[in-house]
């Protein structure tokens, strides 16, 4: 399609939409709407206020999530050497490590806990934490 | 304010009369430009909502008539408002299926039904492509090719420069030619 034909067709675009338009009815409807009293928005309905409220909510929500996440996350770079050295241990050595962790738990919480006292779920959780 | 006697009042006269509270002047401006606005909106993809959108466009225009400084013709300025109204309507209806292209049959007044059909198909192809253009390119293209506005007028209504308007038109034309091969 060449430019001349394209512009000729473009000049005709929308003719069917315009043919469906009732101009008198539209003019009357516009005037009727203009007559209606203007409802002024309350201060809290103004777009600027709504945007500001949304931004504050996002900041508070995002901040809370970020703080909670950071508290419970060991940085990957910090856990990487630990995982590497654990992988190098034999099963007996691993057992010793678990026992020592269990001893730490006893000191911290006052209740005697050994590796054998852990349920399979607790053991899985412990391993997951160690993996970071 | 009273309209000048004799002859048809200019848009500027009607705008001044509306600013002074003359509803008949507002109605006259709608009657004068509604068809052009409807053609623009129809080509831009307004589908079956054209009448509502034309109404919304003029309502917005009269509500903010004080911001009309005469940098562009009243018609071009109103069409630019119509483009915004269409964008807002699409945003509200985003979850609905795509706005259908005009497919309604209109009475065939030409003598050759085949030529009419071919012409209609070509129009629909062009319309579909125009609606795929970025908004600024689409608006500049339609204002220039469909409404016959000059670049100064288009630039004034769309808050851009004459040079930028020319570039948008050029890009629109280039894309349309590529798509319509």
Boltz contact constraints between the chains, C-beta under 6 A:
constraints:
  - contact:
      token1: [A, 1]
      token2: [B, 180]
      max_distance: 6.0
  - contact:
      token1: [A, 6]
      token2: [B, 176]
      max_distance: 6.0
  - contact:
      token1: [A, 7]
      token2: [B, 145]
      max_distance: 6.0
  - contact:
      token1: [A, 9]
      token2: [B, 122]
      max_distance: 6.0
  - contact:
      token1: [A, 9]
      token2: [B, 123]
      max_distance: 6.0
  - contact:
      token1: [A, 9]
      token2: [B, 126]
      max_distance: 6.0
  - contact:
      token1: [A, 10]
      token2: [B, 145]
      max_distance: 6.0
  - contact:
      token1: [A, 10]
      token2: [B, 146]
      max_distance: 6.0
  - contact:
      token1: [A, 11]
      token2: [B, 146]
      max_distance: 6.0
  - contact:
      token1: [A, 13]
      token2: [B, 43]
      max_distance: 6.0
  - contact:
      token1: [A, 13]
      token2: [B, 127]
      max_distance: 6.0
  - contact:
      token1: [A, 13]
      token2: [B, 146]
      max_distance: 6.0
  - contact:
      token1: [A, 14]
      token2: [B, 39]
      max_distance: 6.0
  - contact:
      token1: [A, 14]
      token2: [B, 42]
      max_distance: 6.0
  - contact:
      token1: [A, 14]
      token2: [B, 43]
      max_distance: 6.0
  - contact:
      token1: [A, 16]
      token2: [B, 102]
      max_distance: 6.0
  - contact:
      token1: [A, 16]
      token2: [B, 106]
      max_distance: 6.0
  - contact:
      token1: [A, 17]
      token2: [B, 38]
      max_distance: 6.0
  - contact:
      token1: [A, 17]
      token2: [B, 42]
      max_distance: 6.0
  - contact:
      token1: [A, 17]
      token2: [B, 50]
      max_distance: 6.0
  - contact:
      token1: [A, 17]
      token2: [B, 102]
      max_distance: 6.0
  - contact:
      token1: [A, 18]
      token2: [B, 35]
      max_distance: 6.0
  - contact:
      token1: [A, 18]
      token2: [B, 38]
      max_distance: 6.0
  - contact:
      token1: [A, 18]
      token2: [B, 39]
      max_distance: 6.0
  - contact:
      token1: [A, 21]
      token2: [B, 38]
      max_distance: 6.0
  - contact:
      token1: [A, 21]
      token2: [B, 51]
      max_distance: 6.0
  - contact:
      token1: [A, 23]
      token2: [B, 31]
      max_distance: 6.0
  - contact:
      token1: [A, 23]
      token2: [B, 34]
      max_distance: 6.0
  - contact:
      token1: [A, 26]
      token2: [B, 34]
      max_distance: 6.0
  - contact:
      token1: [A, 26]
      token2: [B, 54]
      max_distance: 6.0
  - contact:
      token1: [A, 26]
      token2: [B, 55]
      max_distance: 6.0
  - contact:
      token1: [A, 27]
      token2: [B, 27]
      max_distance: 6.0
  - contact:
      token1: [A, 27]
      token2: [B, 30]
      max_distance: 6.0
  - contact:
      token1: [A, 27]
      token2: [B, 31]
      max_distance: 6.0
  - contact:
      token1: [A, 29]
      token2: [B, 55]
      max_distance: 6.0
  - contact:
      token1: [A, 30]
      token2: [B, 30]
      max_distance: 6.0
  - contact:
      token1: [A, 30]
      token2: [B, 55]
      max_distance: 6.0
  - contact:
      token1: [A, 30]
      token2: [B, 58]
      max_distance: 6.0
  - contact:
      token1: [A, 30]
      token2: [B, 59]
      max_distance: 6.0
  - contact:
      token1: [A, 31]
      token2: [B, 23]
      max_distance: 6.0
  - contact:
      token1: [A, 31]
      token2: [B, 26]
      max_distance: 6.0
  - contact:
      token1: [A, 31]
      token2: [B, 27]
      max_distance: 6.0
  - contact:
      token1: [A, 33]
      token2: [B, 59]
      max_distance: 6.0
  - contact:
      token1: [A, 34]
      token2: [B, 62]
      max_distance: 6.0
